[in-house]
Amino acid sequence: MAEVKKEVSKKAETKNKSFQLPEIIDFLKAGVHFGHKKSAWNPRMGKYIYEVRNGIHIIDLVQTREILGDVLEQLEKYSNNGNILIVGTKGQAASVVEKVAEEKGLFYINRRWMGGLFTNFDVIKESVHSLIKMEEQLANGLDDLVKKERLLIKRDISRLNRIYKGIKFMEKLPEAVIVIDSQVEKNAIKEARKMGIPIIALIDTNCNPDVIDYPIPANDDSIKSISMFVNLFGEVVGKSKKSLGVIALRRDHEAKLARMKRQYEEEKERRERMEQQERERMKALKEGKVDTEKVGSVVRVVKKEKNIEDEVKEAEKVKESADSKSIEELKLSTKTENALKVAKIKTVGQLKKLSEEEMKNIKGIGPKSVEEIREAIR
C-alpha cells in the first residue's frame, strides 16, 4: 500500500511542471487532513476518507495531492481561456480570498452570494456599470446636487462596493468558478450547474462531491488549509494574460478616479480663490480704497495712489510686529521649542537671522526641525 502511494505521489510530481504541489507534510501542518465528526459525514465522501481517529474522519492526503495536481492543470487551462471567479463568503475565507484575488487578478465574491449572478447576469452587470458611473460622478464632486443627495450617493456606493467590488469589469460569465465551502455556497453551485460553468471546490467529509465537477477532498474550515489552497489557485491563475488584464483594469480604474478627484479639487480651489479675490475687491470698493474709471463701455477698477513713504512705514511696522513675536506663538513641536529656548532664542526676528547651518548647530535641532521652523516663519 505504501509503495502504491509513493508511486502515485511520484506521478503527481512529474505530471505538474508549471506549478509546485505542496508535500504531504505541508498538508499535515495546515490541517488539511482533518474532516468532521463521524456522525456528521456524507457517505458519498467514503472513498476519500483514510480512517477514523478519535471520532473524527481523516482525509486521505495522498488522494488529495493527486487530485489537486489534476485540478490545477484544468484550472490553468480554464484561466488561459477566460476569467476565473472564486467564491468564499465564510469568515475564515473572506479576507484571504479578497487578498489573493486582488493580487492575482481573479474575480471574487467574499461577502454574500448575490442571487442571479449567473442566471440573471445581464441585470447584475448593469448594476455594476451603474456603480462604476456613480464612483466617477463622486470623483467629479457632485456639485450639482445638494448635501443630502451627495451623502445618499456615497452610502449607495459604499453598500454596492461591499457586494460588487470583486466582480467589477466582469463582462461575461467566468470560465470556471472556485468554491471554498460547497455547503455554505449552495446557491452559487446551483447557478453554476444550471449555466454549465465548471465548479472547482474544496469538499470536507460533510459535503456531497457528486455536485462538483472537480472536488478536492480537504479541510474547508481551517484558516491555514483555506489559505494554502487559495494561494495555490492564485499562483496558477495569476500567470494567465486574462488575469493580468483584470489587474490592469482595476489599477487603471483607481488611477482614473484619483485623477478625476485631483482635477476637481484643483478646480474647486481655483474657484474659491477667484471668489475670495472678488469679495476682497468688492470690500475695497465699499471702503473707498479703489476707484473706477470708464474706458469706452468698460469700467476698470483702479487702485488709489498712496503715499509711498506711508506704505514703507506701514510695511516696516508689520515686519517689526512679526519679528517681535515669541517663538511660542509659532506653535512648534515641544522638542524644537525647548532646544531654541536653551540656545536663548526667544523671538521670530532672532530665528530669521539664522542660516540653516547655524540652526543645525543648535543642540537638538535636526533637518526636520529646520524644515519645521522655516515653514512656521514663512
BELLINVEN-V896380 format. One record per backbone hydrogen bond with DSSP energy under -0.5 kcal/mol. CO is the residue of the C=O (numbers start at 1). NH is the residue of the N-H. Records with the same first field share a line. If there is no record, write none. Layout:
BEGIN
CO: NH  NH
END
This chain:
BEGIN
1: 5
2: 6
3: 7
4: 8
5: 9
6: 10
7: 11
8: 12
9: 13
10: 14
11: 15
12: 16
15: 17
19: 21
23: 26  27
24: 28
25: 29
26: 30
27: 31  32
28: 31
30: 225
31: 34
32: 219
33: 59
36: 57
37: 40
38: 41
41: 43
42: 45
43: 46
45: 48
46: 49
48: 60
51: 58
53: 56
55: 38
56: 53
57: 35  59
58: 50  51
59: 61
60: 64
61: 65
62: 66
63: 67
64: 68
65: 69
66: 70
67: 71
68: 72
69: 73
70: 74
71: 75
72: 76
73: 77
74: 78
75: 79
76: 80
77: 81
78: 81  82
83: 175  176
84: 107
85: 178
86: 88  109
87: 180
90: 93  94
91: 95
93: 97
94: 98
95: 99
96: 100
97: 101
98: 102
99: 103
100: 104
101: 105  106
107: 86
109: 88
113: 115
114: 117
116: 120
118: 121
120: 123  124
121: 125
122: 126
123: 127
124: 128
125: 129
126: 130
127: 131
128: 132
129: 133
130: 134
131: 135
132: 136
133: 137
134: 138
135: 139
136: 140
137: 142
138: 141
142: 145
146: 150
147: 151
148: 152
149: 153
150: 154
151: 155
152: 156
153: 157
154: 158
155: 159
156: 160
157: 161
158: 162
159: 163
160: 164
161: 165
164: 167
165: 168
166: 108
167: 170
169: 171
175: 198
176: 85
177: 200
178: 87
179: 202
181: 185
183: 186
185: 189
186: 190
187: 191
188: 192
189: 193
190: 194
191: 195
192: 196  197
193: 196
196: 198
198: 177
199: 214
200: 179
201: 216
202: 182  204
203: 218
204: 207
205: 42
207: 209
208: 211
209: 212
214: 201
215: 217
216: 203
222: 226
223: 227
224: 228
225: 229
226: 230
227: 231
228: 232
229: 233
230: 234
231: 235
232: 236
233: 237
234: 238
236: 239
237: 240
240: 244
241: 245
242: 246
243: 247
244: 248
245: 249
246: 250
247: 251
248: 252
249: 253
250: 254
251: 255
252: 256
253: 257
254: 258
255: 259
256: 260
257: 261
258: 262
259: 263
260: 264
261: 265
262: 266
263: 267
264: 268
265: 269
266: 270
267: 271
268: 272
269: 273
270: 274
271: 275
272: 276
273: 277
274: 278
275: 279
276: 280
277: 281
278: 282
279: 283
280: 284
281: 285
282: 286
283: 287
284: 289  290
285: 288
289: 304
291: 302
293: 295  300
294: 296
295: 298
298: 295  300
300: 293  302
302: 291
307: 311
308: 312
309: 313
310: 314
311: 315
312: 316
313: 317
314: 318
315: 319
316: 320
317: 321
318: 322
319: 323
320: 324
322: 325
323: 349
325: 348
326: 329
327: 330  332
328: 331
333: 337
334: 338
335: 339
336: 340
337: 341
338: 342
339: 343
340: 345
341: 344
344: 346
346: 327
347: 351
348: 352
349: 353
350: 354
351: 354
355: 359
356: 360
357: 361
359: 362
362: 365
364: 366
366: 370
367: 371
368: 372
369: 373
370: 374
371: 375
372: 376
373: 377
374: 378
END
